[in-house]
Amino acid sequence: MKKKRMYAELNSHTDLDLFHIFVPSYNRPKFVTAEMFKNFSPEALEKVHIVVRPEQAKAYRKANP
């Protein structure tokens, strides 16, 4: 899914109807950003799972503190 489409999809949901999101990401730590999920509560964000290789986890944490 392209970034623009991902933003549109996320913005069409609220905390109450947010589905579980699994984001497989490879070599793109700046593609998935905290900005994408700014409209959701911390509880709703528990449904967001970014899947990365262990050796890339540090880069993702740095891009998304």
All heavy atoms as TSV, in Angstrom:
chain	resi	resn	atom	element	x	y	z
A	1	MET	N	N	0.854	-1.166	0.000
A	1	MET	CA	C	0.000	0.000	0.000
A	1	MET	C	C	0.901	1.231	0.000
A	1	MET	O	O	1.863	1.294	0.743
A	1	MET	CB	C	-0.890	-0.031	1.245
A	1	MET	CG	C	-1.839	1.123	1.339
A	1	MET	SD	S	-2.923	1.115	2.813
A	1	MET	CE	C	-3.832	-0.380	2.600
A	2	LYS	N	N	0.572	2.168	-0.822
A	2	LYS	CA	C	1.335	3.416	-0.895
A	2	LYS	C	C	1.047	4.268	0.336
A	2	LYS	O	O	0.001	4.146	0.976
A	2	LYS	CB	C	0.957	4.193	-2.155
A	2	LYS	CG	C	1.173	3.428	-3.425
A	2	LYS	CD	C	2.494	3.748	-3.991
A	2	LYS	CE	C	2.639	3.043	-5.325
A	2	LYS	NZ	N	3.942	2.977	-5.796
A	3	LYS	N	N	1.995	5.127	0.673
A	3	LYS	CA	C	1.885	5.945	1.883
A	3	LYS	C	C	0.625	6.814	1.876
A	3	LYS	O	O	-0.085	6.899	2.877
A	3	LYS	CB	C	3.132	6.815	2.015
A	3	LYS	CG	C	3.255	7.498	3.341
A	3	LYS	CD	C	4.602	8.190	3.444
A	3	LYS	CE	C	4.855	8.702	4.838
A	3	LYS	NZ	N	6.204	9.260	4.971
A	4	LYS	N	N	0.323	7.437	0.751
A	4	LYS	CA	C	-0.862	8.301	0.670
A	4	LYS	C	C	-2.138	7.500	0.943
A	4	LYS	O	O	-3.020	7.954	1.660
A	4	LYS	CB	C	-0.913	8.946	-0.715
A	4	LYS	CG	C	-1.949	10.011	-0.863
A	4	LYS	CD	C	-1.827	10.680	-2.232
A	4	LYS	CE	C	-2.805	11.819	-2.366
A	4	LYS	NZ	N	-2.668	12.487	-3.659
A	5	ARG	N	N	-2.220	6.322	0.398
A	5	ARG	CA	C	-3.391	5.460	0.613
A	5	ARG	C	C	-3.477	5.021	2.073
A	5	ARG	O	O	-4.546	4.930	2.660
A	5	ARG	CB	C	-3.308	4.252	-0.320
A	5	ARG	CG	C	-4.306	3.166	-0.026
A	5	ARG	CD	C	-5.626	3.389	-0.730
A	5	ARG	NE	N	-6.649	2.490	-0.271
A	5	ARG	CZ	C	-6.845	1.259	-0.725
A	5	ARG	NH1	N	-6.077	0.782	-1.681
A	5	ARG	NH2	N	-7.810	0.521	-0.245
A	6	MET	N	N	-2.295	4.735	2.675
A	6	MET	CA	C	-2.271	4.314	4.068
A	6	MET	C	C	-2.802	5.427	4.976
A	6	MET	O	O	-3.597	5.187	5.875
A	6	MET	CB	C	-0.862	3.918	4.494
A	6	MET	CG	C	-0.791	3.275	5.866
A	6	MET	SD	S	0.871	2.809	6.361
A	6	MET	CE	C	1.243	1.529	5.195
A	7	TYR	N	N	-2.376	6.670	4.713
A	7	TYR	CA	C	-2.879	7.800	5.493
A	7	TYR	C	C	-4.389	7.926	5.340
A	7	TYR	O	O	-5.116	8.125	6.321
A	7	TYR	CB	C	-2.224	9.108	5.043
A	7	TYR	CG	C	-0.953	9.455	5.757
A	7	TYR	CD1	C	0.280	9.076	5.260
A	7	TYR	CD2	C	-0.985	10.190	6.936
A	7	TYR	CE1	C	1.451	9.410	5.910
A	7	TYR	CE2	C	0.186	10.533	7.586
A	7	TYR	CZ	C	1.401	10.140	7.065
A	7	TYR	OH	O	2.557	10.465	7.720
A	8	ALA	N	N	-4.889	7.825	4.122
A	8	ALA	CA	C	-6.329	7.941	3.877
A	8	ALA	C	C	-7.100	6.864	4.614
A	8	ALA	O	O	-8.141	7.125	5.228
A	8	ALA	CB	C	-6.610	7.876	2.380
A	9	GLU	N	N	-6.592	5.657	4.576
A	9	GLU	CA	C	-7.256	4.538	5.257
A	9	GLU	C	C	-7.279	4.759	6.759
A	9	GLU	O	O	-8.304	4.575	7.415
A	9	GLU	CB	C	-6.547	3.230	4.915
A	9	GLU	CG	C	-7.216	2.007	5.447
A	9	GLU	CD	C	-8.574	1.739	4.826
A	9	GLU	OE1	O	-8.767	2.012	3.632
A	9	GLU	OE2	O	-9.455	1.253	5.558
A	10	LEU	N	N	-6.154	5.167	7.324
A	10	LEU	CA	C	-6.100	5.413	8.767
A	10	LEU	C	C	-7.032	6.544	9.183
A	10	LEU	O	O	-7.703	6.468	10.206
A	10	LEU	CB	C	-4.672	5.729	9.201
A	10	LEU	CG	C	-3.728	4.546	9.221
A	10	LEU	CD1	C	-2.303	5.024	9.439
A	10	LEU	CD2	C	-4.123	3.557	10.294
A	11	ASN	N	N	-7.085	7.600	8.384
A	11	ASN	CA	C	-7.922	8.745	8.715
A	11	ASN	C	C	-9.411	8.453	8.591
A	11	ASN	O	O	-10.237	9.228	9.059
A	11	ASN	CB	C	-7.545	9.951	7.860
A	11	ASN	CG	C	-6.213	10.527	8.272
A	11	ASN	OD1	O	-5.846	10.485	9.438
A	11	ASN	ND2	N	-5.475	11.059	7.321
A	12	SER	N	N	-9.759	7.345	7.971
A	12	SER	CA	C	-11.169	6.993	7.846
A	12	SER	C	C	-11.669	6.204	9.058
A	12	SER	O	O	-12.827	5.822	9.107
A	12	SER	CB	C	-11.398	6.196	6.560
A	12	SER	OG	O	-10.840	4.902	6.672
A	13	HIS	N	N	-10.802	5.979	10.039
A	13	HIS	CA	C	-11.160	5.205	11.226
A	13	HIS	C	C	-11.010	6.035	12.494
A	13	HIS	O	O	-10.303	7.027	12.525
A	13	HIS	CB	C	-10.275	3.956	11.338
A	13	HIS	CG	C	-10.526	2.976	10.255
A	13	HIS	ND1	N	-11.545	2.062	10.300
A	13	HIS	CD2	C	-9.913	2.784	9.068
A	13	HIS	CE1	C	-11.542	1.354	9.195
A	13	HIS	NE2	N	-10.562	1.772	8.429
A	14	THR	N	N	-11.700	5.579	13.523
A	14	THR	CA	C	-11.591	6.194	14.846
A	14	THR	C	C	-11.024	5.155	15.808
A	14	THR	O	O	-10.848	3.989	15.447
A	14	THR	CB	C	-12.971	6.641	15.368
A	14	THR	OG1	O	-13.765	5.474	15.603
A	14	THR	CG2	C	-13.668	7.560	14.384
A	15	ASP	N	N	-10.785	5.578	17.042
A	15	ASP	CA	C	-10.318	4.631	18.062
A	15	ASP	C	C	-11.252	3.432	18.187
A	15	ASP	O	O	-10.823	2.312	18.424
A	15	ASP	CB	C	-10.252	5.316	19.435
A	15	ASP	CG	C	-8.994	6.137	19.601
A	15	ASP	OD1	O	-8.169	6.191	18.673
A	15	ASP	OD2	O	-8.836	6.719	20.682
A	16	LEU	N	N	-12.541	3.677	18.034
A	16	LEU	CA	C	-13.534	2.628	18.263
A	16	LEU	C	C	-13.549	1.557	17.181
A	16	LEU	O	O	-13.891	0.410	17.448
A	16	LEU	CB	C	-14.926	3.245	18.398
A	16	LEU	CG	C	-15.089	4.230	19.558
A	16	LEU	CD1	C	-16.472	4.849	19.524
A	16	LEU	CD2	C	-14.840	3.535	20.883
A	17	ASP	N	N	-13.209	1.930	15.961
A	17	ASP	CA	C	-13.281	0.932	14.890
A	17	ASP	C	C	-11.926	0.628	14.241
A	17	ASP	O	O	-11.876	0.014	13.184
A	17	ASP	CB	C	-14.291	1.357	13.820
A	17	ASP	CG	C	-13.862	2.590	13.038
A	17	ASP	OD1	O	-12.892	3.258	13.432
A	17	ASP	OD2	O	-14.524	2.890	12.029
A	18	LEU	N	N	-10.865	1.022	14.879
A	18	LEU	CA	C	-9.536	0.740	14.332
A	18	LEU	C	C	-9.280	-0.759	14.384
A	18	LEU	O	O	-9.472	-1.407	15.408
A	18	LEU	CB	C	-8.453	1.483	15.121
A	18	LEU	CG	C	-7.030	1.338	14.590
A	18	LEU	CD1	C	-6.905	2.002	13.216
A	18	LEU	CD2	C	-6.031	1.953	15.550
A	19	PHE	N	N	-8.889	-1.295	13.268
A	19	PHE	CA	C	-8.601	-2.720	13.166
A	19	PHE	C	C	-7.128	-2.950	13.486
A	19	PHE	O	O	-6.346	-2.007	13.558
A	19	PHE	CB	C	-8.922	-3.211	11.752
A	19	PHE	CG	C	-8.420	-2.274	10.686
A	19	PHE	CD1	C	-7.140	-2.411	10.174
A	19	PHE	CD2	C	-9.220	-1.240	10.234
A	19	PHE	CE1	C	-6.666	-1.537	9.210
A	19	PHE	CE2	C	-8.749	-0.363	9.260
A	19	PHE	CZ	C	-7.464	-0.508	8.758
A	20	HIS	N	N	-6.736	-4.200	13.672
A	20	HIS	CA	C	-5.318	-4.492	13.889
A	20	HIS	C	C	-4.569	-4.242	12.587
A	20	HIS	O	O	-5.016	-4.643	11.515
A	20	HIS	CB	C	-5.112	-5.943	14.337
A	20	HIS	CG	C	-5.374	-6.131	15.784
A	20	HIS	ND1	N	-4.397	-5.981	16.730
A	20	HIS	CD2	C	-6.510	-6.419	16.445
A	20	HIS	CE1	C	-4.925	-6.185	17.930
A	20	HIS	NE2	N	-6.203	-6.459	17.782
A	21	ILE	N	N	-3.454	-3.563	12.699
A	21	ILE	CA	C	-2.653	-3.215	11.530
A	21	ILE	C	C	-1.272	-3.838	11.693
A	21	ILE	O	O	-0.598	-3.588	12.695
A	21	ILE	CB	C	-2.510	-1.686	11.400
A	21	ILE	CG1	C	-3.878	-1.026	11.281
A	21	ILE	CG2	C	-1.618	-1.335	10.213
A	21	ILE	CD1	C	-3.828	0.481	11.390
A	22	PHE	N	N	-0.892	-4.634	10.732
A	22	PHE	CA	C	0.453	-5.203	10.707
A	22	PHE	C	C	1.178	-4.571	9.534
A	22	PHE	O	O	0.721	-4.662	8.398
A	22	PHE	CB	C	0.407	-6.726	10.549
A	22	PHE	CG	C	-0.118	-7.411	11.775
A	22	PHE	CD1	C	-1.473	-7.569	11.970
A	22	PHE	CD2	C	0.763	-7.867	12.741
A	22	PHE	CE1	C	-1.954	-8.182	13.107
A	22	PHE	CE2	C	0.287	-8.489	13.888
A	22	PHE	CZ	C	-1.075	-8.646	14.070
A	23	VAL	N	N	2.271	-3.892	9.824
A	23	VAL	CA	C	3.023	-3.184	8.796
A	23	VAL	C	C	4.347	-3.909	8.595
A	23	VAL	O	O	5.277	-3.727	9.366
A	23	VAL	CB	C	3.274	-1.715	9.197
A	23	VAL	CG1	C	4.000	-0.980	8.095
A	23	VAL	CG2	C	1.971	-1.019	9.571
A	24	PRO	N	N	4.415	-4.760	7.553
A	24	PRO	CA	C	5.710	-5.367	7.266
A	24	PRO	C	C	6.560	-4.319	6.568
A	24	PRO	O	O	6.128	-3.708	5.594
A	24	PRO	CB	C	5.362	-6.522	6.325
A	24	PRO	CG	C	4.071	-6.129	5.700
A	24	PRO	CD	C	3.374	-5.218	6.670
A	25	SER	N	N	7.706	-4.071	7.097
A	25	SER	CA	C	8.521	-3.005	6.538
A	25	SER	C	C	9.965	-3.479	6.423
A	25	SER	O	O	10.510	-4.088	7.328
A	25	SER	CB	C	8.424	-1.774	7.435
A	25	SER	OG	O	8.894	-0.653	6.762
A	26	TYR	N	N	10.552	-3.165	5.314
A	26	TYR	CA	C	11.913	-3.594	5.053
A	26	TYR	C	C	12.702	-2.419	4.474
A	26	TYR	O	O	12.351	-1.901	3.423
A	26	TYR	CB	C	11.913	-4.771	4.081
A	26	TYR	CG	C	13.288	-5.230	3.688
A	26	TYR	CD1	C	14.115	-5.839	4.627
A	26	TYR	CD2	C	13.762	-5.045	2.407
A	26	TYR	CE1	C	15.383	-6.259	4.283
A	26	TYR	CE2	C	15.032	-5.462	2.057
A	26	TYR	CZ	C	15.839	-6.071	2.999
A	26	TYR	OH	O	17.093	-6.480	2.662
A	27	ASN	N	N	13.709	-1.992	5.194
A	27	ASN	CA	C	14.564	-0.885	4.766
A	27	ASN	C	C	13.803	0.418	4.527
A	27	ASN	O	O	14.150	1.190	3.651
A	27	ASN	CB	C	15.350	-1.261	3.498
A	27	ASN	CG	C	16.400	-2.291	3.785
A	27	ASN	OD1	O	16.905	-2.385	4.894
A	27	ASN	ND2	N	16.734	-3.077	2.790
A	28	ARG	N	N	12.731	0.665	5.278
A	28	ARG	CA	C	11.967	1.894	5.116
A	28	ARG	C	C	11.568	2.482	6.466
A	28	ARG	O	O	10.394	2.731	6.715
A	28	ARG	CB	C	10.705	1.622	4.294
A	28	ARG	CG	C	10.974	1.062	2.935
A	28	ARG	CD	C	9.698	0.811	2.177
A	28	ARG	NE	N	8.857	-0.128	2.909
A	28	ARG	CZ	C	7.567	-0.294	2.691
A	28	ARG	NH1	N	6.949	0.403	1.791
A	28	ARG	NH2	N	6.872	-1.165	3.382
A	29	PRO	N	N	12.497	2.726	7.367
A	29	PRO	CA	C	12.100	3.207	8.691
A	29	PRO	C	C	11.399	4.555	8.681
A	29	PRO	O	O	10.640	4.857	9.575
A	29	PRO	CB	C	13.414	3.275	9.465
A	29	PRO	CG	C	14.470	3.322	8.450
A	29	PRO	CD	C	13.935	2.576	7.255
A	30	LYS	N	N	11.616	5.364	7.653
A	30	LYS	CA	C	10.953	6.673	7.626
A	30	LYS	C	C	9.623	6.636	6.886
A	30	LYS	O	O	8.913	7.630	6.847
A	30	LYS	CB	C	11.894	7.709	7.013
A	30	LYS	CG	C	13.092	7.930	7.918
A	30	LYS	CD	C	13.983	9.014	7.432
A	30	LYS	CE	C	15.136	9.133	8.431
A	30	LYS	NZ	N	16.139	10.053	8.015
A	31	PHE	N	N	9.253	5.508	6.313
A	31	PHE	CA	C	7.955	5.379	5.647
A	31	PHE	C	C	6.836	5.305	6.676
A	31	PHE	O	O	5.818	5.959	6.559
A	31	PHE	CB	C	7.939	4.127	4.766
A	31	PHE	CG	C	6.622	3.899	4.062
A	31	PHE	CD1	C	6.340	4.558	2.885
A	31	PHE	CD2	C	5.676	3.035	4.583
A	31	PHE	CE1	C	5.126	4.361	2.234
A	31	PHE	CE2	C	4.469	2.834	3.955
A	31	PHE	CZ	C	4.198	3.502	2.765
A	32	VAL	N	N	7.040	4.495	7.679
A	32	VAL	CA	C	6.060	4.354	8.756
A	32	VAL	C	C	6.482	5.300	9.871
A	32	VAL	O	O	7.536	5.146	10.455
A	32	VAL	CB	C	6.024	2.906	9.284
A	32	VAL	CG1	C	5.025	2.786	10.409
A	32	VAL	CG2	C	5.698	1.945	8.169
A	33	THR	N	N	5.659	6.293	10.157
A	33	THR	CA	C	6.019	7.279	11.169
A	33	THR	C	C	4.911	7.436	12.200
A	33	THR	O	O	3.752	7.110	11.941
A	33	THR	CB	C	6.282	8.657	10.527
A	33	THR	OG1	O	5.062	9.140	9.957
A	33	THR	CG2	C	7.357	8.575	9.461
A	34	ALA	N	N	5.275	7.949	13.334
A	34	ALA	CA	C	4.294	8.201	14.387
A	34	ALA	C	C	3.239	9.194	13.917
A	34	ALA	O	O	2.097	9.164	14.381
A	34	ALA	CB	C	5.005	8.714	15.638
A	35	GLU	N	N	3.600	10.052	12.990
A	35	GLU	CA	C	2.662	11.032	12.430
A	35	GLU	C	C	1.422	10.356	11.852
A	35	GLU	O	O	0.318	10.887	11.919
A	35	GLU	CB	C	3.388	11.842	11.348
A	35	GLU	CG	C	2.541	12.864	10.649
A	35	GLU	CD	C	2.240	14.084	11.486
A	35	GLU	OE1	O	2.926	14.305	12.491
A	35	GLU	OE2	O	1.296	14.808	11.140
A	36	MET	N	N	1.587	9.176	11.310
A	36	MET	CA	C	0.471	8.454	10.701
A	36	MET	C	C	-0.605	8.106	11.719
A	36	MET	O	O	-1.768	7.954	11.375
A	36	MET	CB	C	0.966	7.159	10.059
A	36	MET	CG	C	1.947	7.363	8.950
A	36	MET	SD	S	2.629	5.805	8.405
A	36	MET	CE	C	1.625	5.552	6.968
A	37	PHE	N	N	-0.216	7.987	12.972
A	37	PHE	CA	C	-1.130	7.497	14.000
A	37	PHE	C	C	-1.457	8.558	15.044
A	37	PHE	O	O	-1.942	8.242	16.118
A	37	PHE	CB	C	-0.511	6.263	14.668
A	37	PHE	CG	C	-0.096	5.218	13.688
A	37	PHE	CD1	C	1.235	5.027	13.369
A	37	PHE	CD2	C	-1.036	4.436	13.045
A	37	PHE	CE1	C	1.634	4.068	12.448
A	37	PHE	CE2	C	-0.658	3.470	12.120
A	37	PHE	CZ	C	0.670	3.294	11.820
A	38	LYS	N	N	-1.224	9.821	14.722
A	38	LYS	CA	C	-1.388	10.899	15.699
A	38	LYS	C	C	-2.824	11.077	16.179
A	38	LYS	O	O	-3.042	11.607	17.255
A	38	LYS	CB	C	-0.858	12.210	15.135
A	38	LYS	CG	C	-1.675	12.760	13.991
A	38	LYS	CD	C	-1.110	14.050	13.477
A	38	LYS	CE	C	-1.993	14.566	12.351
A	38	LYS	NZ	N	-1.469	15.753	11.757
A	39	ASN	N	N	-3.804	10.639	15.417
A	39	ASN	CA	C	-5.207	10.828	15.794
A	39	ASN	C	C	-5.749	9.736	16.712
A	39	ASN	O	O	-6.914	9.774	17.079
A	39	ASN	CB	C	-6.080	10.907	14.533
A	39	ASN	CG	C	-5.733	12.104	13.682
A	39	ASN	OD1	O	-5.323	13.137	14.188
A	39	ASN	ND2	N	-5.876	11.966	12.382
A	40	PHE	N	N	-4.909	8.781	17.064
A	40	PHE	CA	C	-5.384	7.650	17.857
A	40	PHE	C	C	-4.837	7.687	19.276
A	40	PHE	O	O	-3.747	8.178	19.530
A	40	PHE	CB	C	-4.988	6.338	17.181
A	40	PHE	CG	C	-5.603	6.183	15.823
A	40	PHE	CD1	C	-4.861	6.390	14.680
A	40	PHE	CD2	C	-6.940	5.862	15.690
A	40	PHE	CE1	C	-5.431	6.274	13.432
A	40	PHE	CE2	C	-7.523	5.740	14.453
A	40	PHE	CZ	C	-6.768	5.940	13.307
A	41	SER	N	N	-5.608	7.149	20.183
A	41	SER	CA	C	-5.203	7.090	21.585
A	41	SER	C	C	-4.121	6.026	21.767
A	41	SER	O	O	-3.972	5.129	20.930
A	41	SER	CB	C	-6.408	6.732	22.455
A	41	SER	OG	O	-6.791	5.390	22.201
A	42	PRO	N	N	-3.386	6.096	22.883
A	42	PRO	CA	C	-2.380	5.056	23.158
A	42	PRO	C	C	-2.989	3.649	23.203
A	42	PRO	O	O	-2.356	2.689	22.768
A	42	PRO	CB	C	-1.818	5.458	24.524
A	42	PRO	CG	C	-2.035	6.930	24.598
A	42	PRO	CD	C	-3.332	7.167	23.863
A	43	GLU	N	N	-4.215	3.548	23.677
A	43	GLU	CA	C	-4.871	2.237	23.732
A	43	GLU	C	C	-5.117	1.704	22.323
A	43	GLU	O	O	-4.934	0.519	22.052
A	43	GLU	CB	C	-6.193	2.313	24.495
A	43	GLU	CG	C	-6.052	2.621	25.962
A	43	GLU	CD	C	-5.814	4.108	26.253
A	43	GLU	OE1	O	-6.168	4.967	25.420
A	43	GLU	OE2	O	-5.264	4.402	27.318
A	44	ALA	N	N	-5.556	2.568	21.423
A	44	ALA	CA	C	-5.816	2.143	20.048
A	44	ALA	C	C	-4.515	1.764	19.353
A	44	ALA	O	O	-4.481	0.845	18.531
A	44	ALA	CB	C	-6.520	3.251	19.274
A	45	LEU	N	N	-3.426	2.435	19.701
A	45	LEU	CA	C	-2.142	2.151	19.065
A	45	LEU	C	C	-1.601	0.769	19.412
A	45	LEU	O	O	-0.702	0.274	18.738
A	45	LEU	CB	C	-1.121	3.228	19.419
A	45	LEU	CG	C	-1.405	4.595	18.808
A	45	LEU	CD1	C	-0.343	5.584	19.236
A	45	LEU	CD2	C	-1.496	4.513	17.303
A	46	GLU	N	N	-2.162	0.140	20.429
A	46	GLU	CA	C	-1.762	-1.225	20.744
A	46	GLU	C	C	-2.152	-2.188	19.624
A	46	GLU	O	O	-1.694	-3.323	19.574
A	46	GLU	CB	C	-2.375	-1.663	22.067
A	46	GLU	CG	C	-1.782	-0.923	23.249
A	46	GLU	CD	C	-2.408	-1.312	24.568
A	46	GLU	OE1	O	-3.238	-2.243	24.602
A	46	GLU	OE2	O	-2.067	-0.672	25.565
A	47	LYS	N	N	-3.007	-1.725	18.707
A	47	LYS	CA	C	-3.419	-2.544	17.574
A	47	LYS	C	C	-2.491	-2.396	16.372
A	47	LYS	O	O	-2.693	-3.030	15.355
A	47	LYS	CB	C	-4.840	-2.165	17.154
A	47	LYS	CG	C	-5.883	-2.492	18.199
A	47	LYS	CD	C	-7.248	-2.116	17.687
A	47	LYS	CE	C	-8.327	-2.489	18.676
A	47	LYS	NZ	N	-9.657	-2.158	18.159
A	48	VAL	N	N	-1.500	-1.530	16.485
A	48	VAL	CA	C	-0.565	-1.304	15.380
A	48	VAL	C	C	0.711	-2.089	15.657
A	48	VAL	O	O	1.334	-1.943	16.701
A	48	VAL	CB	C	-0.243	0.202	15.222
A	48	VAL	CG1	C	0.772	0.409	14.102
A	48	VAL	CG2	C	-1.511	1.000	14.965
A	49	HIS	N	N	1.091	-2.917	14.711
A	49	HIS	CA	C	2.265	-3.772	14.858
A	49	HIS	C	C	3.175	-3.554	13.656
A	49	HIS	O	O	2.786	-3.847	12.530
A	49	HIS	CB	C	1.852	-5.242	14.931
A	49	HIS	CG	C	0.717	-5.482	15.877
A	49	HIS	ND1	N	0.911	-5.637	17.227
A	49	HIS	CD2	C	-0.619	-5.549	15.658
A	49	HIS	CE1	C	-0.270	-5.818	17.807
A	49	HIS	NE2	N	-1.205	-5.768	16.881
A	50	ILE	N	N	4.357	-3.023	13.886
A	50	ILE	CA	C	5.316	-2.839	12.810
A	50	ILE	C	C	6.284	-4.009	12.861
A	50	ILE	O	O	6.939	-4.241	13.866
A	50	ILE	CB	C	6.055	-1.501	12.944
A	50	ILE	CG1	C	5.043	-0.353	12.908
A	50	ILE	CG2	C	7.087	-1.344	11.835
A	50	ILE	CD1	C	5.626	1.004	13.171
A	51	VAL	N	N	6.332	-4.748	11.775
A	51	VAL	CA	C	7.138	-5.964	11.714
A	51	VAL	C	C	8.417	-5.654	10.941
A	51	VAL	O	O	8.362	-5.287	9.765
A	51	VAL	CB	C	6.356	-7.097	11.015
A	51	VAL	CG1	C	7.169	-8.379	11.002
A	51	VAL	CG2	C	5.013	-7.304	11.699
A	52	VAL	N	N	9.548	-5.787	11.630
A	52	VAL	CA	C	10.835	-5.504	10.996
A	52	VAL	C	C	11.824	-6.606	11.334
A	52	VAL	O	O	11.619	-7.378	12.266
A	52	VAL	CB	C	11.416	-4.140	11.448
A	52	VAL	CG1	C	10.482	-3.005	11.097
A	52	VAL	CG2	C	11.711	-4.121	12.928
A	53	ARG	N	N	12.895	-6.643	10.593
A	53	ARG	CA	C	13.961	-7.590	10.901
A	53	ARG	C	C	14.668	-7.137	12.170
A	53	ARG	O	O	14.802	-5.933	12.415
A	53	ARG	CB	C	14.947	-7.646	9.752
A	53	ARG	CG	C	14.367	-8.263	8.517
A	53	ARG	CD	C	15.391	-8.313	7.425
A	53	ARG	NE	N	14.836	-9.026	6.292
A	53	ARG	CZ	C	15.542	-9.404	5.254
A	53	ARG	NH1	N	16.829	-9.132	5.201
A	53	ARG	NH2	N	14.978	-10.038	4.271
A	54	PRO	N	N	15.144	-8.063	12.980
A	54	PRO	CA	C	15.810	-7.689	14.232
A	54	PRO	C	C	16.945	-6.691	14.026
A	54	PRO	O	O	17.107	-5.760	14.810
A	54	PRO	CB	C	16.337	-9.013	14.780
A	54	PRO	CG	C	15.442	-10.046	14.194
A	54	PRO	CD	C	15.059	-9.524	12.835
A	55	GLU	N	N	17.705	-6.855	12.957
A	55	GLU	CA	C	18.832	-5.955	12.736
A	55	GLU	C	C	18.400	-4.546	12.316
A	55	GLU	O	O	19.211	-3.628	12.311
A	55	GLU	CB	C	19.809	-6.542	11.706
A	55	GLU	CG	C	19.227	-6.778	10.338
A	55	GLU	CD	C	18.601	-8.152	10.140
A	55	GLU	OE1	O	18.340	-8.867	11.124
A	55	GLU	OE2	O	18.362	-8.514	8.979
A	56	GLN	N	N	17.124	-4.351	11.995
A	56	GLN	CA	C	16.626	-3.029	11.620
A	56	GLN	C	C	15.810	-2.367	12.724
A	56	GLN	O	O	15.408	-1.221	12.594
A	56	GLN	CB	C	15.780	-3.132	10.352
A	56	GLN	CG	C	16.581	-3.568	9.155
A	56	GLN	CD	C	15.721	-3.702	7.929
A	56	GLN	OE1	O	14.534	-4.000	8.009
A	56	GLN	NE2	N	16.320	-3.472	6.786
A	57	ALA	N	N	15.568	-3.065	13.807
A	57	ALA	CA	C	14.727	-2.534	14.884
A	57	ALA	C	C	15.261	-1.213	15.431
A	57	ALA	O	O	14.497	-0.285	15.703
A	57	ALA	CB	C	14.591	-3.560	15.994
A	58	LYS	N	N	16.564	-1.107	15.590
A	58	LYS	CA	C	17.153	0.117	16.130
A	58	LYS	C	C	16.850	1.318	15.226
A	58	LYS	O	O	16.500	2.387	15.715
A	58	LYS	CB	C	18.657	-0.066	16.287
A	58	LYS	CG	C	19.335	1.075	16.985
A	58	LYS	CD	C	20.822	0.773	17.204
A	58	LYS	CE	C	21.499	1.914	17.917
A	58	LYS	NZ	N	22.939	1.633	18.125
A	59	ALA	N	N	16.947	1.158	13.931
A	59	ALA	CA	C	16.669	2.247	12.993
A	59	ALA	C	C	15.198	2.671	13.072
A	59	ALA	O	O	14.889	3.865	13.011
A	59	ALA	CB	C	17.010	1.826	11.571
A	60	TYR	N	N	14.306	1.716	13.256
A	60	TYR	CA	C	12.890	2.049	13.362
A	60	TYR	C	C	12.586	2.787	14.664
A	60	TYR	O	O	11.809	3.722	14.692
A	60	TYR	CB	C	12.028	0.793	13.241
A	60	TYR	CG	C	11.803	0.414	11.804
A	60	TYR	CD1	C	12.743	-0.327	11.111
A	60	TYR	CD2	C	10.672	0.834	11.118
A	60	TYR	CE1	C	12.568	-0.654	9.777
A	60	TYR	CE2	C	10.477	0.510	9.796
A	60	TYR	CZ	C	11.435	-0.230	9.128
A	60	TYR	OH	O	11.252	-0.543	7.819
A	61	ARG	N	N	13.210	2.360	15.747
A	61	ARG	CA	C	13.005	3.060	17.023
A	61	ARG	C	C	13.536	4.477	16.956
A	61	ARG	O	O	12.966	5.395	17.516
A	61	ARG	CB	C	13.659	2.290	18.164
A	61	ARG	CG	C	12.848	1.089	18.584
A	61	ARG	CD	C	13.367	0.510	19.898
A	61	ARG	NE	N	13.082	-0.894	19.929
A	61	ARG	CZ	C	13.964	-1.857	19.648
A	61	ARG	NH1	N	15.204	-1.565	19.367
A	61	ARG	NH2	N	13.604	-3.107	19.686
A	62	LYS	N	N	14.640	4.669	16.260
A	62	LYS	CA	C	15.231	6.001	16.124
A	62	LYS	C	C	14.309	6.903	15.281
A	62	LYS	O	O	14.123	8.064	15.610
A	62	LYS	CB	C	16.597	5.898	15.454
A	62	LYS	CG	C	17.326	7.214	15.377
A	62	LYS	CD	C	18.720	7.027	14.808
A	62	LYS	CE	C	19.443	8.359	14.734
A	62	LYS	NZ	N	20.775	8.217	14.149
A	63	ALA	N	N	13.720	6.385	14.227
A	63	ALA	CA	C	12.827	7.154	13.369
A	63	ALA	C	C	11.480	7.403	14.031
A	63	ALA	O	O	10.802	8.375	13.730
A	63	ALA	CB	C	12.625	6.439	12.034
A	64	ASN	N	N	11.096	6.536	14.957
A	64	ASN	CA	C	9.779	6.617	15.608
A	64	ASN	C	C	9.931	6.398	17.106
A	64	ASN	O	O	9.633	5.326	17.620
A	64	ASN	CB	C	8.848	5.547	15.050
A	64	ASN	CG	C	8.602	5.737	13.582
A	64	ASN	OD1	O	7.959	6.683	13.201
A	64	ASN	ND2	N	9.161	4.870	12.764
A	65	PRO	N	N	10.389	7.423	17.815
A	65	PRO	CA	C	10.610	7.234	19.270
A	65	PRO	C	C	9.331	6.945	20.026
A	65	PRO	O	O	8.266	7.286	19.624
A	65	PRO	CB	C	11.216	8.553	19.701
A	65	PRO	CG	C	11.044	9.508	18.584
A	65	PRO	CD	C	10.672	8.742	17.366
